[in-house]
Amino acid sequence: MTKHYETPTVERRPAGALSRKDAAAYLSVSTRQLDNYASAGLIPRIKLPTVTGKKGVASKSVFRVADLDTFLASRLESSEAAE
């Protein structure tokens, strides 16, 4: 019996900003690696305030898709460099 797998549909250009988890998935890296990139200043991080009840105001990090694409483009290796 042959199994048929559905090809997952992936939105290639999500609009706006992505959560930390989604941004890491977009880059195919772990959230820890994404945090390392952001801490090193390689990818801008946007901190949005969130109200958390008794704790007051905290922040949630999001990443703009355009910044993630710029980061990827900056890491593109030419075929000449690989030879």
Secondary structure, DSSP 8 states (H G I E B T S, - for coil): -----------SS--SEEEHHHHHHHHTS-HHHHHHHHHTTSS--EEEEEE-GGG-EEEEEEEEHHHHHHHHHHT---HHHH-
